[in-house]
Amino acid sequence: MNGLPTFAALDSYAVLEKERRGASIQVDESYFRSQLKAIDAIDSVELTKRREIITQSYDLYDNIQIDIDSFNKENIQIASSRFRQILQQMPEAQYLKHSFPKTCFVVPEWLRAQGRVKYGARVYFFREDSAPDPDEIIQRNIEAIVDDKQGDFAQYQGRLHGYPDCCIDYFSSYNRQRDAAPEVEAVEPLSDAINDNVLQDASNSSASIEEFFEGIFQLPDIYAFFAREFYPEPDCTQARKHGISIYDVLCDGCPETLIKDFFRINAGWSYQMAHSISSPIEASKPSPGSFGREHLLFHLPFLSVRSLPEYFGGS
């Protein structure tokens, strides 16, 4: 899995070790921009081919146009079928598939945001014995978006990713009429260890990640943030235990410093996204380097990170 972006390689390693059912990457403009930003920051000739793949894929993705005559299941199914054929030809989708030793596939993904229906793509990683039929994912997504039942699809996705049932049920049954969004409550146990003043600095990519999350591993809830884009139920014992198990498995194959940064970045991502949910402006994902140099590096191929002395001693 050396070719995968480092954050995806660590997520997927937990899948191979049967700690999670599956993992995924949302492939959109933000994904491509993040990859390019990290590659350009390193400026290594060894990443020239990788940059070409990203650039070609970004150009292809940026020029995709999906036209639907009327918003119904049949028309979206037809559009999804055509969209998936294009996505499967995308160099990045082929690159990720070849970089993962088990089952990897790309599917269209329909979303509702700010009252609008948007489309994108998601690449999934599974073991062969736990992989669903891609058509099932597509069909469930279409039904949820047409019937405006995104919560049902979120539950389904949570189980595909191997999240604890209690966390999935908590978010699906949460009353969003309450003052705080569930995402905000999920990250609240970590708030004392997250330096908001440093997070607001625009020149973060040269700083160390430890400046943002001082003492965060003194808080047991950090282990609940074992996956990218995951929000645990507040004070969830099961999520913490699951996270500790994943932490130990990852440390068996990688330096503990790297794994600590993985958990820090997961927590920081969830923290920033949670506090932007209530904003009238559509939330944007944290840019690489928002949590320091290490956050930038995690968008590079895992093989590139393996050459860094701060993690692997230059081996």
C-alpha positions in Angstrom: 0.0 0.0 0.0 3.0 2.3 -0.4 1.4 4.2 -3.2 -1.7 5.2 -1.2 -1.8 8.7 0.4 -0.5 8.1 3.9 -3.8 8.8 5.7 -5.5 6.3 3.4 -2.8 3.7 3.8 -3.2 3.7 7.6 -7.0 3.7 7.4 -6.8 0.7 4.9 -4.2 -1.1 7.0 -6.7 -1.4 9.8 -9.1 -2.9 7.2 -6.5 -5.6 6.2 -5.9 -6.4 9.8 -9.7 -7.0 10.3 -10.0 -4.1 12.8 -12.5 -2.4 10.4 -14.8 -3.7 7.7 -13.8 -1.0 5.2 -12.4 2.5 4.6 -12.9 5.1 1.9 -11.7 8.3 0.3 -14.1 11.0 -0.9 -12.6 12.0 -4.3 -13.5 15.6 -5.1 -11.8 18.9 -6.0 -10.5 19.2 -2.4 -8.9 15.8 -2.7 -7.0 16.6 -5.9 -5.9 20.1 -4.6 -4.7 18.5 -1.4 -2.6 15.9 -3.2 -1.1 18.6 -5.5 -0.3 21.0 -2.6 1.6 18.3 -0.7 3.5 17.1 -3.8 4.5 20.7 -4.8 5.6 21.4 -1.2 8.1 18.5 -1.3 9.2 19.2 -4.9 10.7 15.7 -5.4 11.5 14.3 -8.8 10.4 11.0 -7.5 6.8 12.3 -7.4 6.7 13.6 -11.0 4.7 10.6 -12.2 2.4 10.8 -9.2 1.8 14.5 -10.0 0.9 13.6 -13.6 -1.7 11.1 -12.5 -3.3 13.6 -10.1 -3.3 16.4 -12.7 -4.8 14.2 -15.5 -7.5 13.0 -13.1 -8.3 16.4 -11.8 -8.7 17.7 -15.4 -11.0 14.8 -16.2 -13.0 15.2 -13.1 -13.3 18.9 -13.4 -14.8 18.6 -16.9 -17.5 16.0 -16.0 -21.0 17.3 -16.6 -24.0 15.4 -15.3 -27.3 16.5 -16.8 -30.6 15.1 -15.5 -33.9 16.0 -17.1 -36.0 15.4 -14.0 -35.0 14.4 -10.4 -36.2 10.8 -10.0 -34.6 7.4 -9.2 -34.6 6.2 -12.8 -32.9 9.2 -14.2 -30.3 9.3 -11.4 -29.6 5.6 -12.0 -28.9 6.2 -15.6 -26.7 9.2 -14.8 -24.9 7.2 -12.1 -24.1 4.4 -14.6 -22.6 6.8 -17.1 -20.8 8.7 -14.3 -19.2 5.5 -13.0 -17.9 4.4 -16.4 -16.1 7.8 -16.6 -14.8 7.4 -13.0 -13.4 3.9 -13.6 -11.3 5.3 -16.5 -9.9 8.1 -14.3 -6.1 7.5 -13.8 -6.4 8.2 -10.1 -9.1 5.5 -9.6 -6.9 3.0 -11.4 -3.9 4.1 -9.4 -5.6 3.6 -6.0 -7.0 0.2 -7.1 -3.5 -1.0 -8.1 -2.1 0.3 -4.8 -4.4 -1.7 -2.6 -3.9 -5.5 -2.4 -7.6 -6.5 -1.9 -10.9 -5.1 -3.1 -11.0 -1.4 -4.2 -13.6 0.3 -6.4 -14.9 3.7 -7.2 -18.6 4.7 -7.2 -20.5 7.9 -7.8 -21.8 9.7 -4.7 -24.8 12.0 -4.5 -25.0 14.5 -1.6 -27.3 17.2 -0.3 -25.6 20.4 0.8 -27.0 23.8 1.4 -30.3 22.8 -0.1 -28.7 21.5 -3.3 -28.0 18.1 -4.7 -24.3 17.6 -5.6 -22.4 14.8 -7.1 -19.0 13.4 -6.4 -17.1 10.1 -6.1 -15.9 7.8 -3.4 -13.2 5.1 -3.5 -13.8 2.2 -1.1 -11.3 -0.3 0.3 -12.4 -3.7 1.6 -11.1 -7.2 2.3 -12.4 -9.7 -0.2 -14.6 -11.4 2.4 -16.3 -8.1 3.6 -16.8 -6.2 0.3 -20.4 -5.3 -0.7 -21.5 -5.2 -4.3 -20.8 -1.6 -5.6 -24.2 -1.5 -7.1 -25.8 -1.9 -3.7 -23.9 1.2 -2.4 -25.0 3.1 -5.5 -28.6 2.1 -5.2 -28.8 2.9 -1.5 -27.3 6.3 -2.1 -29.8 7.0 -4.9 -32.7 6.0 -2.7 -31.5 8.2 0.2 -31.0 11.2 -2.0 -34.3 11.0 -3.8 -36.3 10.2 -0.7 -34.3 12.8 1.3 -33.3 10.1 3.9 -29.6 10.8 4.1 -29.6 9.5 7.7 -30.4 6.0 6.4 -27.4 6.1 4.0 -25.2 7.5 6.7 -26.1 4.5 8.9 -25.3 2.2 6.1 -22.0 3.9 5.4 -21.1 3.8 9.1 -21.4 0.0 9.1 -19.5 -0.3 5.9 -16.6 1.6 7.6 -16.7 -0.6 10.7 -17.8 2.1 13.1 -19.2 1.1 16.5 -23.0 0.5 16.3 -23.6 2.7 19.4 -21.9 5.7 17.6 -23.9 5.1 14.4 -27.2 4.9 16.3 -26.3 8.0 18.4 -25.9 10.2 15.3 -28.9 8.7 13.5 -31.3 9.3 16.4 -29.8 12.7 17.5 -32.3 15.6 17.7 -30.6 18.3 15.6 -33.1 20.9 17.0 -30.9 21.0 20.1 -28.4 23.8 20.6 -25.3 21.9 19.7 -24.8 19.6 16.7 -23.8 16.1 17.5 -20.4 16.6 15.8 -19.6 19.5 18.1 -20.5 17.3 21.1 -18.3 14.5 19.7 -15.2 16.7 19.7 -15.9 18.6 22.9 -13.9 16.1 25.2 -10.7 17.1 23.3 -11.3 20.9 23.2 -8.9 21.6 26.2 -6.0 20.1 24.3 -6.6 21.8 21.0 -4.9 25.2 20.5 -7.5 27.3 18.6 -5.2 30.3 18.4 -2.6 28.3 16.5 -5.3 26.7 14.3 -6.4 30.1 13.1 -2.9 31.0 11.9 -2.6 30.9 8.1 1.1 29.9 8.1 0.7 26.5 9.9 2.4 24.2 7.4 5.9 25.0 8.8 4.9 24.4 12.4 5.0 21.1 14.3 1.7 19.2 14.8 2.4 19.1 18.6 1.9 22.8 18.8 -1.8 22.3 17.9 -2.6 19.3 20.2 -0.5 19.7 23.3 -1.1 17.0 25.8 -3.9 15.4 23.7 -2.8 11.9 24.5 -3.4 12.5 28.2 -7.1 12.4 27.2 -8.5 8.9 26.8 -11.0 10.2 24.2 -8.2 10.7 21.6 -8.3 7.0 20.9 -11.9 7.2 19.8 -10.7 9.2 16.7 -9.3 6.1 15.0 -10.6 6.9 11.5 -10.6 9.8 9.1 -14.0 11.6 8.9 -15.4 9.7 12.0 -17.3 11.3 14.9 -17.6 9.1 17.9 -20.4 9.3 20.5 -19.1 11.5 23.3 -17.4 9.5 26.1 -18.0 6.2 24.1 -16.1 3.4 25.8 -16.5 1.1 22.8 -15.1 3.7 20.4 -12.1 4.2 22.7 -11.5 0.4 23.0 -11.8 0.0 19.3 -9.4 2.9 18.8 -6.8 1.5 21.2 -6.9 -1.8 19.4 -6.3 -0.1 16.0 -3.6 2.0 17.6 -1.8 -1.1 18.8 -2.1 -2.9 15.5 -0.8 0.1 13.6 2.1 0.5 16.0 3.1 -3.1 15.3 3.9 -2.1 11.7 4.8 1.6 12.0 6.7 4.0 14.3 4.5 5.1 17.2 5.3 8.8 16.3 3.6 8.3 13.0 0.5 6.7 14.5 0.2 9.4 17.1 0.2 12.0 14.3 -2.5 9.9 12.5 -4.8 10.1 15.5 -4.0 13.9 16.0 -4.9 14.6 12.4 -8.1 12.6 12.6 -9.1 14.5 15.7 -8.1 17.9 14.2 -10.1 17.2 11.0 -13.2 16.3 13.0 -12.8 19.3 15.3 -12.5 21.8 12.5 -15.3 20.3 10.5 -17.6 20.1 13.5 -17.2 23.8 14.3 -17.9 24.8 10.8 -21.2 22.9 10.5 -23.3 25.6 12.0 -21.8 28.2 9.6 -24.2 29.5 6.9 -21.2 29.1 4.5 -20.7 25.6 3.2 -17.9 23.9 5.2 -14.6 23.4 3.5 -12.2 20.6 4.5 -9.0 21.5 6.3 -6.2 22.2 3.8 -3.0 20.1 4.1 -0.8 21.8 6.6 -3.6 23.2 8.7 -2.4 21.1 11.6 1.3 21.6 10.8 3.9 20.0 8.5 2.9 16.5 9.5 -0.6 17.1 8.2 0.8 18.1 4.9 3.0 15.1 4.7 0.1 12.7 5.3 -1.2 13.6 1.8 1.9 12.2 0.2 2.2 8.5 -0.9 3.1 6.3 2.1 6.3 5.3 0.4 7.5 9.0 0.4 6.7 9.3 4.1 8.6 6.1 4.8 11.8 7.8 3.6 11.5 10.6 6.2 13.9 10.5 9.1 11.5 11.9 11.6 9.3 8.8 11.2 11.5 6.0 9.9 15.0 7.2 10.7 15.8 7.6 7.0 15.5 3.9 6.2 
